């Protein structure tokens, strides 16, 4: 018996190993402008400030990589306030339709288990066809009609009446109602968005596969792609009429920390990362119980129209797989032609704008925005979720919001479009490409707490980054090291948007030596530093700016060949920087003479190990000079 905990631990590790996530990159690495993406932040933050939404998570996928991932505001504001995180799990509402039900339907079609042109009655014998009022015309409803919302089924069903008639939950009662309810129009002649279409598809999937939709989707879709925090969450009313979950979420089996601290019979602890939705009449809040009434009341949380819970990183993997012909990281869910079929509006209903699972250009597709291409497809969820995929620009936008928390009544239509427009407009060839280390640090800075007006920022290249913990060196709090090895002046300029919005108290700038190695002239280097200084003063006028001179180097070490013959450029640049500082009324710190061999422009050998970078003795000299300015 003592071996069981260890065995369980290793089984859980194996399950976790299947989880996959996209490589995180800076937007510029995939041809996007991170500065422009700040407008998306602004739009979302404005919606939060206006109390339109409690919070949000935005993820942007491009070229199979995570180009942007950010959380805003709070995931919960009632009964307590809890901050939003990028790992928050959302009730995906109607986004469940394409990201699970439709894909599962196509998986079965690809395996020869069904045809999209099969009559629904082949799988649900009591399912009625459309018949004209005079009884002279009749047309069968096919699976494709359900997928495209051209079946003629009503948009929804009277949940409370169905519960009184059939009880709760009652999937069979739900299907009996759908099979016999009035058809609003002849199939394929009009478009009417209907949750009943996808509840019907659920029954077909379960009939053909012999599994519940939850199990089939997990085994053939979610687990295949390593979507470790995506699942349907079964629910029911307890004896007091309160909605509770009746089974653990699938991720509880792979969440080692939660499993170690919770009894398996306790569900609440497994829902700590779930964003709550609407406050109920009894004062409780739905959290992990699907918001959609039909899905919750009649189908007990596992429903073809809603019920999937997921997070941004899992959905990002799904988007990347669809953009990669149905395969991601060696794991395939659909064929390339299956993906293409799923995102294409069928010829039979070409004017109606709905693909075999997604929305292309119906009135519900405003979340696509104004600038993505004509082949863009996507879907929205009533709770506030949205997925957009532009196959031509290989870009996906995932905006997750629990807009129905704590109360329903807020519209997401405009915000979705605003964010989509910003993301689309951020796509263009990047004029400057930097090192991998630059982008690694760039991402690190994105994930750090935002700079504030209390902070002192050290901005520069390897000399600054190599200083490590400047707080310890200068015996001062709130010093932020924003140095990047190998960075150049325009590299600093291109990342100032990570610094200046916080209006730091002081900023120490040191840059230029890497630009010397790029064969640039003295005038061009000083001109770029001037641009940088002017931008800092323009965008953060209250920041006290200190312009530091370039430090000397020693060519004799022979390590940095591109600096050969350029020793005397440093004092020339420094002379112009001193004039620049005077013209712009900022403090110039002339470090250069503190580091040179007497009577030369060369870095003292005892202060370096490679002729360019400083050792501890060198940093002590620099720190002593800076302490006067702290």
Buried (B, 14 or more C-beta within 10 A) or exposed (E): EEEEEEEEEEEBEEBBEBBBBBEBBBBBBBBBBBBBBBBBBEBBEEBBEEEBBBBBBBBBBBBBBBBBBBBBBBBBBBEEEBEBBBEBBBBBBBBBBBBBBBBBBBBBBBEEBBEBEBBBBBBBEEBBBBEEEEEEEEBBBBBBBBBBBBBBBBEBBEBEEBBEEBEBBBBEBBBBBBBEEEBBBBBBEBBBBBBBBBBBBBBBBBEBBEBBBBBBBBEBBBBBBBBBBBBBBBBBBEEEEEBBBBBBBBBBBBBBEBBEEBEEEEBEBBBEBBBBBBBEEEEBBBBBBBBBBBBBBBBBBBBBBBBBBBBBBBBBBBBBBBBBBBBBBEBBBBBEEBBBBBBBBBEBBEEBBBBBBBBBBBEBBBBBBEBBEEBBBBBBBBBBBBBBBBBEBBBBBBBBBBBBBBEEEBEBEEBBBBBBBBBBBBBEEBEEEBBEBBBBBBBEBBEEEEBEEEBBBBBBBBBBBBBEEBBEBBEEEBBBBBBBBBBBBBBBBBBBBBBBBBBBBBBBBBBBBBBBBEEBEBEEBBBBBBEBBEBBBEBBEEBBBBBBBBBBBBBEBEBBEEBEEBBEBBBBBBBBBBEBBEEBEBBBBBBBEBBBBEEEBBBBEEBBEEBBBBEEEBBEBBBEBBEEBE
